[in-house]
Amino acid sequence: MHVLYISNTGLASPIFQSQGLPHIIAIAKKGVNFSLITFEFSNSDETEEYKNLEKLLEKSKINYYKIDLRFPKFLPYKVKMWYRGITRVFLLFLKNRPSVIHSRSYPPTFIANFFSMLVGVKVIFDMRGTYVDELVESGIKKKGTLAYLFERYLERWYIKHSDKLVSVSNSHFKSINKILSESENLSKNVMIRNSFDNEDSRFISPSKKDYEGLRLIYLGHSTLKYDIEGIFKLYQSIFNLYPASSLDILTYGNATRFLDEKEMLAASAAQKVNISYSSYEDLHLYLSKADVGLILLQPFKSNFVSAPIKFAQYLAFGIPVIISDNIGDTKAIIEKYKVGIILRGNYDSAALEIMELLKDPKISERCRMVVERELNFTKAVSKYFKIYQELDKN
């Protein structure tokens, strides 16, 4: 069996390193031959981290092809992605025709479905959320415009014509089924939550608590979908209750919003905020020493069906979370297993609740147990492998 995996992000992207690469490597060990295409938007391919990832792919016997989208700058990135992607995939088909194309997110699915119509290859549309809603919420597209209607048309076309769909939460699964209800086949929609490979040797944890105080951690972007103001208000409330608190922010994007909010804090709290850029490989250095993980998101439609990978990452390290209400399946999991606090607008109440939860001597053990039961990496890999086998037979 030969699978072509097309990622919408670069090889060194923390998102791909956590949500895509571990699964490919694990499935390759089961005997699946992979070709991997990534689209590079920056000069990250010049870093030591990128070179190490290339070596990891070579060791795993995964054929890797990168497509540089930095030039020419005057062309829209989708035009460059589709043209260069189709050209590269055509050459791959001449060399060793894959039986399945696994497309990660929306833009690469255009390429996958093009070849599905051309040569009949099977397509997995690994949606990763609701891309069109994200375009609207970020201000890139405006509802009612031709550009918006075109994106929405493509979305429905991808869903209808792909052979398998991967949703990331129960709410996402249900929203897709509403579109599929007009067709005869609902079985092609499979729900696979984001999971974290906590057995990866890069994430062997050093011992915790070689410091004084309470350490909060936030991983991720500062784009509009994230409630950055809320993160700092929550931190201030916790700091007021427990002045030994500190906040580590690890980002791989623009830090301006973090810096602006930091300036709004009281001086004593601000000096205990650390904002830094971190490679994916170094996450364990921070996660292994944190006490509470933060996931605060805006009340956007795309967030209500999402499955934040940081939720699995925090819990895998035994860290309870404070998270916004109605984010994918996180609320149901937290309420069932008591591994965090749902933030409903009152920061002072959330601060008191998390301090009470941290008194539970079994909280870390319970967090790790949730990963095993609900966000299990091995089970996720088995689901993907089963999909590959099913499509390859057909």
N, C-alpha and C positions, 0 to 999 in steps of 0.2 A: 504494500500500500504506500502510495506517495501522496503527501499532503502539502499543498502550497499555502503558507500562512502569510497574509498581508496585513501588516500593522499600520494604523493611521498615525502612529507616533514614531519617534526615533528610537534607536536601539538603547541609548543611555537614558531615556526618559524614565524617571522613577515609576510612572504609571505602568509602562510596559514591563519594567523589571519586576514589578510586584504582581501584575495581573496577567501577563502573557508569557514571558520567558520561562518562569519556573514550570508552567504547565507543559510547554513545548518540550523542554528537556526531560521531564518525567515521562511523557508519552513516547518520546524517542527511545527511551529505555525498554519500552514494550515492543519495539520492533518496527515502529512507524518511521518511514523515511520522510524527512522534512526539508522543504526549501522555504526560506524566510526572506521576505522583503520588508524593509522599513524605509520610511521617508524622513530624510534628514533636513531640518529647517535651520540648523545653526552649525557652528564649528565644533560641536561636541565630539565629532568623530576624530578630533585631533588630541583628545584627552587620554590620559593613562587608563581611566575607567573604561572608556570605549574600547581601547585596545585589549584590555583584560576580558571584556565581554566577547570580543571576536575570538579570542583564544578559547574561551569557554564553549562557544558554538562549535569551533573546530574540534575540540575534544569530544563533544557530544555528537559529532558526525552530522551536523546540521548545515546544509548548504545556505550560505548567507549572501544576500545581494542588497546593497544600499542604493537608494535613489536620492540624489542631491537636488533639493527644491529651492536652494538659495538663489539660483540664477536661471533665466533672466528675471530681474526683480519686477519688471513692468507687467508680467503675466500673472493673473490670479493663481493662487496656489492649487486650486482644484483643477484648473486647466492643465497645469504642469503635472500634477499628480495623475490625472487620468491618462494624458498622452504618454508620459514616460512609463507609467505603470502598465498600460496596455502593451507598449513596445517590449518591455522587459518580460512580461508574462508570455507574450508570443514566442520570444526566444527560448524561454524555459520549456514551453510545450514542444518545440522542435527537438530539444535535448532529451527530456524525460517527462512525458505527459503525466501530470498529476490526476488522480481520480477525484480529488476533493480540493476545493479552495475554501479555506477558513478566513473569512474577512472580519477584521476587528474594527468595529464602528462603521459609520455610514459612508464616508467618501470612498474607501477601498471597495465597497460593495458594488459600486457602479462597474468597476473593472471586473469583479468576479461574475456579475450577471451578464456582462458583455460576452465573456467566454462561455458562460452557460448556454446562451443562445447560439453561439458560434459552433461549439464542439460538444455540447451536452454535459460538461463537467458539473458535478454536484457542488452546491454552494451552501456554506454555513454563514448566516448573518448573525454575528456575535455583536448585539446591538450596543451594549454598555450604557444604556440609558436612552433618553429621548433627546436626540441631537437637535432636532428642529426647535423644540422648546428652549433649549439652551441658547440657540442663536438669537431667539427673540428676547430672552431674559437678559442677555449680555449686550443688547442693543445693536447687534450685527444685522439682524433682519427685523422688519416691521410687519406686523400682521396686516393682511389684506393686499400687500404689494405683490407684483408679479414674481419677484425673487422668492418671497415667502411661499407663495402658492406652488412654485416650481419645486422647492425643497420638500414641501408636504406631499406633492405628487410622487417625487422620487421615493420618499419614505414608504408610502403605501405600495409602490411598485416593488421595492426591495422585499417588503414583508410578504407580498403575495407570490413573488416569483422565486424566492430563495427556498431551498429544500429543507433547511432546518433553521430555526431561530433560537437564540440564547437570550433569555431575559435574566435580570439580576436580582429580582425581588418578587414577592407575591403580588404586590400592587402593579409592578411592571408587567408581570405575566398576565394579569387580568386585563390590563389596558391593551395589550397586543391581541388578546383573544377577542376583544370587541371588534377589531378590524378583521380578524380571521373568521368571524362568525358568518360572514357572507359567503365564504367558500366552504368546501366539503371536508377540509382536513384541518382539524385543530391539533392533531398529535405532533405536528412538527415544531411546536413551541415547547422548549425545555427550559426550566428554571435552574440556573446554577449561580449561587451566590458567590461574591468575591471571597476568596479564602487566602490564608497566609501560610506559606510553607515554613513553619517554625522549626523544622528539622534541618533547614539549610545551614550548612556548616558556618556560613558567614554570620549567622545570628545566634551563635552560642553565647549566652549571656554571662558577663562577669557578675560577681556577687553584688547585690543591691545594698543600699543604705550605708554607704561609707561617707555620709554627709549628715548635716543637721538640717531640719526643716522639711517643708512640704513642696515637692517639685511638680509643677503642672507642665504639660507638654502639648504643643499644637504642631501637627505636620501638615504641610500643604501650601496651596496658593493663597493669594489675596484678591482674587477676581471677585466680581460682583455677586456671585452665587454664595459666597462665604460671608458670614456675619462677623466681620473683623471688629467692629465697634463693640459687639456683644462679648467677644472674647476678652477684651480689655476691661469691660465693666464687670464681668464675672470675676476676673483675676483680682480687680480692686476690692470686690466684696470679700473674697477669700482672704486677701491680704489684710483687710481691716479686722477680720476675725482671728487670723493667725499670721502675725507679722513676719514669721520665719519663712513665709511662702516665697517661691520664685517661679518664673515662667520662661520656658525655653520654646522658641519658635524656630522651626526648621523649614525653610522654604527653598524652592528651586525656581521661583519667579521673581517678579518685581516686589521689592520690600517697602515701597513708598507708603502704602496704607498702614503697614505695621508701625513704621517710624512715626507717622502722623499721630496715630492713636497713642503711642508710647509717650509722646510729648504732653498728652492730656492727663496723664496719671500724676498722682502726687509724687514728689521727688523720691521719697523713701521707697515707694513701690516700683517706680520707673528704673531705679538703679539695679533692681533684681530681675529685669527682663533682658534676656539674651536672644538677639535675632541673628541668625546665621544661615549660611548656605551649607547644605550637607549632601554628600553623595549618598546614593542608596545603600552602598556598602557600610557606611558609617552610622546608619540609623540605630543599630543595636547599642551603640555607645551612649545614646541618649535615652532610648526606650528602656534599657535595663536599669536606669537610675530614676525613672519617673514614678510618680505616685498616682497621678490622675491625668487622663487623656481628654482633650477637648475636641468636640466636633460641633461647631455652631454654623448653621446654614440658614440662608434666607428662606422664607416660605414660598419658594418657587415650585412650579409644577414638576420640573425636572428633578428637583430634590426629593419630592414625595415618592418617586419610584426608584430612587438611587440605592446603591449599596456601597457606602464609603469603605475603601480598602483599609483606611486607618482604623476603622472599628475593629476589624479582625486583627490588625497589627497590635493595637493597644491591648486587647484581651489576651493575645498570645503571650504577651510579656507579663500577664497578671495584673494589668492596670485597669481599674474601673474607669468608666467614662462619664462625662457630662455631655449630653447631646440635645440638639433642638428637637422639638416635637414633630412626629409624623414623617420621619426620614426612613423610607423603605420599610424593612422588617425590623429595624433596630428597636423601636418602641416595644414590640411584642416580645423580643428576646430579653430586653432589659427587665420588663415587668415580670416575665416568667422566671428568670434566674437571679434577679436582684444583683446585677453587675454594673449598675450605674444609676445616673439621675437624669430624668427628662426635664429639660429646662423649659418652663412655661412662662417666661417673662420676668419672674422675680429672682434677681440675682442673689439677694441676701438669703432667701429661702433655700436656693440651690446650694449656696455655700454651707449652710447649716446641715443640709441633708448629706452632702458628700463627706463632711467631717464625721458625721455619725456613721455613715457606711464604712469608712476607713477603720473604724474601731473593730469591725468584724475580722477575727483572726483568719477566717477561711476565705476572705474575699479574693485573694490572688489565685488560690486553688480553684475557686468557682469560675473565675474569668477564663482560665486555661481550659477548664472542662467544657465551657460553652463553645470554644473554638473546635474542640474535638467532636462535639455533638452537632453543632449548627453550621460551622464554617470550616468544615474539614477539607483540607487540601487533597488528601488521598481520594476521598469520595468525589470531589470535583474533577480530578484527573480521570477517574473511572467513567464518569458521565461523558466527558469529552471523547474518551477512547471508544465508548459504546456508540456514540454518534458517528465517529469515523468508520467504524466497522459496518454499521448499518448502511451508510451511504456508499461505501466501497462495494458492498455486495450488490447494490442496485445499479 
